Structures are given as C-alpha cells and as structure tokens.
Amino acid sequence: MEHPYGYIRDKKVFLKGYLGQPDREIGEVKEDEASTIAYFENRFEQLKEKVETLKTDIAENQNKGSFLMKLIHLKDSLMSADALGDFVPLIHELEQQEAYLNEIIASNRAKNLELKKALIQEAEAMKDDTDWKSTTEFYKELKLRWIKTGPVNKDIEEEIEKQFEDAVQHFFENRRHYYEGLSLQADENIKVYEALVEQAREAHDLPDVKMAFEISKRIQKEWKQSGKVPAERRQPLWDEFSKLNNRIFSKYKRALNPGPTLHPREITKKTEEFAEKMKQMAQKPSSRELIEEAKAIQQEWRKLPPRKPREAKMAAKSYQFFTDIVFEKSFLERLMHNKYPDYSSKAEEEQKRLKTALLKDLLRRDQSELENAQNNSENFRVQTKDFEIAMMKKLSGLKRKVDVKNYILKQLSQK
C-alpha cells in the first residue's frame, strides 16, 4: 500500500526518506493496513501540535531564549519520529524559530556583556576603599546584581567572570589583611594593658601611699594613651585597673585627712568587733542582705587608721580573712547561677556537689598562681625594700586566696 510520505511492504510500515535521509522502517501492520496508516498519521498530527504549541510559547513569553534547548530537542526528535507525514515544513519551521532565538540570545548576551562590563567597572572603582562596613555591603549587593544578569558568549564568559571576581576578591583580601593586622596589634596592645594592671597591683601594695598615688597618676595617663583592643578583652582588665586605682586614691586621701585620732585601745576594740562580725557572717549562707551588711562593715572599717596597733594585728588579719570568705562565697554563688540557669531548682546535695567541683577547679588555679609567684620571687635580686615588701604582700594575698577556698571547701564537706 502506498502513501504520499510512506508505504507498506511485507507487513512493515516505511517512511519515505527526506532531507537526504533514506527510507526508514517505522512500524508494522497490527490489524489492517488502513488502521495502521491512520495510527501513524495521527502520531504525525500530535507532532505538529507540539511544534505549534512551542511556537505559541515562544511568541507569548518574554524570556524567549529559555526555549532554545526545548526546540533543539524537538527538532532532533522529529528526525527520528515514527510517524507518517510531511516532516520537511515542520523542521524548516523549527529551524527558522531556532535562528530567531539565536538572534535574540546573541542580542541579549551582547547586552549582558555591556551590563557585566559596567558591574566590573563598579567593582574596580571600589576595590581599594577602606570603609570596610559600607563597602562590604556594596559588594554583597553588586554580587547579587551580577548573578541576576544573564550569561554572555561562552568564548569570553571565563574571562569576564575572572575580571569581576578578581576585583571583588581584591577588596576582601585587603579587608582580611586589615583585620588580621588589627588582631595582631590588639595582641600587642593587650600586653600593655596587662603590664599597667600589674603596676597598679604593685602600687596598691606599696606602704608609701604618696609614691603609690604618683604611680597611679602616671599609669592612668598611660592607659588613656594605649592602643585599641576589642572591648570584651579590655573590660576585665579595666575593671581591675580602675578598682585598684580607686583604692590607691582612697588610701592617699585618708593619709592626707586622717580624721579624728582614736586611742589604740579603741582601735583594737573596733578591729576585734569587726573581725568577730565578719567571722559570724562567714559561717552563714551567702545572700544579698548578708553582702549589703558586709559592705556596711567595710565602710566602717575604712574609717579606722591604716596602721593598726600591735595588739590589733591578729584581729585585722582575721577580719581580712573572713571578709574574703564572705565575698568569695557570694562570687561562687553568682558563678553557679551563671553556669547552671536551673541551679536554684536543683537538690541541695546536687548544688553542693557542683559548687565543690567548681571551687576545687578555682583552687587549683590559685595554687598554680601562688607557686609561680613563689618561684619568680626566688629569681629576683632586687635591693629595694619597697619591692621586697610589695612582693611579700603579693605572696601573702595569693596564699590567703588559697586558704579562703580551702576554708569554704571544709564548710561544704561538713554540711
């Protein structure tokens, strides 16, 4: 049986060759020749509908270039489709559409190239800017615009991408080097602050309050002139530094205005009273009311002359020791609540276990600091008496910190 675009021979259906292709078998007769021909003609009509639908989609959509690959796949499928019909006009139509799309894509890519060249110029213009915050935001927005801009021709795509990326990376490399430099400088600056804090500690322990005051004025001036460091690193040092200098000033002020003179027996009596009060408070659990009471006693204590009578020496040491215990217990309580938000709801035994573990860890650090200070003091060969006194006071203070923590540990073990 013959057909304008094919034929049947030996129960097999053939499509006549076109566009230089040979005749090709596309199927076989299933029931009768007429229905078989109708089946393959219907398949051709479906292909025609696909071509028309694609043409309509191209005509109605703005992003026409997105249909190119779909068109190419459809054209390739026509060349191997098992159907009967005139394929040549369909293929020519698709070739015309393909040429049309290629023109549009070429035009778009030329426009994209101009847009990307303009973006490269923007990137180049800002790459050496040192306003790090605003320029970083600028480059983030610029990169978004770059991504949203369509592709350029493949043969120059890599070159264009590299030009843009090089300019962007130039800025971010500069920024990285800047912040690395800041970090290194901050490390050096922090050493200066640490040295000033150490000088404040030594001045605080000097028996000569006038000399301590002069040192305090000098190091406070140096502090103001020291370089920048991140606030979170500087703040703990500043807290200790300012506290030490305030105490130095208070001592100096009291030395200038000693106030009413007390009889040594009266000083001894008050010293013993304050020491006994602090001892009693050191046996109690820490609370806000207890700390307020301890602070009030401290205020009264400061009214006493710095130099105590010989008879009051032991009571003064006792006062200092138990005062440290009261405030150390308060500090430990705050640490526990900061570390364990649900600390208040825990059982008493669990609270004691956690507090003991933390206190032992703090004690190990204090013991290590004391050992280092003892070793360092043995290596010094200093002739000045003031320095020797300051070193003895420092060692005494470190030893007291160890004794205070051991005392609290003993309290905890007895509960």
Secondary structure, DSSP 4 states (H G I P E B T S, - for coil): -EETTEEEETTEEEEPP-TTPPPEEEEE-SS-HHHHHHHHHHHHHHHHHHHHHHHHHHHH-S-GGGGHHHHHHHHHHHHT----S-HHHHHHHHHHHHHHHHHHHHHHHHHHHHHHHHHHHHHHHHTT---HHHHHHHHHHHHHHHHHS----HHHHHHHHHHHHHHHHHHHHHHHHHHHHHHHHHHHHHHHHHHHHHHHHHHHT-S-HHHHHHHHHHHHHHHHHS----HHHHHHHHHHHHHHHHHHHHHHHHHH---SPPPHHHHHHHHHHHHHHHHHHHTSPP-HHHHHHHHHHHHHHHTS-SSPPGGGHHHHHHHHHHHHHHHHHHHHHHHHHHH-TTGGGS-HHHHHHHHHHHHHHHHHHHHHHHHHHHHHHHH-----HHHHHHHHHHHHHHHHHHHHHHHHHHHHHH-
